[in-house]
């Protein structure tokens, strides 16, 4: 359920990564102006070119949400069937007895209520799964991004994609897009120890 999975992974994550990178500027010599780097946080979960550890975490979250996703799909199908039957009965000639029509209306309403409750349960399960699985991964990525920023001489690394969506960023030099470079650096880590990042 991609839409649910990314329910909390968009703007909040980009702000978190950007602010964390902003806070870590201590190693840039005062006499040297720090560069501003751009990164696309949403690329971390890309199935082909994303961060391996991040993708594994998202897959684990998806796996935990499978039961509630399947329940929602089943309820949605039953709801649509019941609604179609109710609408057909309303147009039938002769009209069905009021008790029959009322029973079908109650069924539609009951299924709608079950769907609402299942969606609420799904959000709660997502929040817990994300906190248990993804939060440690995100924190580790933030730490690595801060180390990357310091090693490369960046004073700030911002989520360029989010800035473009907000019509804040209108143009930039692709040389300062560090997305691919950072992902490659992070994926190259062995046993949780960052590979050496060449300084600039």
JOBELNOR-V424842 format. One record per backbone hydrogen bond with DSSP energy under -0.5 kcal/mol. CO is the residue of the C=O (numbers start at 0). NH is the residue of the N-H. If there is no record, write none. Layout:
co: [CO;CO]
nh: [NH;NH]
This chain:
co: [0;1;3;9;10;11;12;13;14;15;16;17;18;19;20;22;24;26;28;30;34;34;34;36;37;38;38;38;39;40;41;42;43;45;50;51;52;53;54;55;56;57;58;59;60;61;62;64;65;66;67;68;69;70;71;72;73;74;75;76;77;78;79;80;81;82;83;84;85;86;87;88;88;96;96;97;98;99;100;101;102;103;104;105;106;107;108;109;110;111;112;113;114;115;116;117;118;119;120;121;122;123;124;125;126;127;128;128;129;129;132;133;134;135;136;137;138;139;140;141;142;143;144;145;146;147;148;148;149;150;152;152;155;157;157;158;159;160;161;162;162;163;167;171;172;173;175;175;177;178;179;180;181;182;183;184;185;189;191;192;195]
nh: [4;5;6;13;14;15;16;17;18;19;20;21;22;23;23;24;27;28;31;32;36;154;155;157;177;40;159;160;42;43;44;45;50;49;54;55;56;57;58;59;60;61;62;63;64;65;65;68;69;70;71;72;73;74;75;76;77;78;79;80;81;82;83;84;85;86;87;88;89;90;91;91;95;99;100;101;102;103;104;105;106;107;108;109;110;111;112;113;114;115;116;117;118;119;120;121;122;123;124;125;126;127;128;129;130;131;132;133;133;134;136;137;138;139;140;141;142;143;144;145;146;147;148;149;150;151;152;153;152;199;34;154;36;38;159;162;163;164;165;167;168;166;169;173;175;176;37;177;181;182;183;184;185;186;187;194;188;192;193;189;197]
